[in-house]
Amino acid sequence: MKVNFDRLHDILVELDGKSRNEQELSEIFNSLPEHVKNIAYQWSGSDTVFGDEAYSYLLKKMEHNHAE
């Protein structure tokens, strides 16, 4: 199933200022927890709930990586 990555792209730009290509966005999407990906599959990748969940997960992941 094809997911629209526009919201994911915007989240990543907001978090670290970097733009990603379609392949990079696909890899990042596939690294998200299953429950977050399922929201995108069920409601779309532009859904607010997906965006909120993806943002929270990626923010925590980035904070954890910076702490190491």
Buried (B, 14 or more C-beta within 10 A) or exposed (E): EEBBBEBBBBBBEEBEEEEBEEEBBBEBBEEBEEEBBEBBEEEEBBBEEBBBBBBEBBEEBEEEEEEE
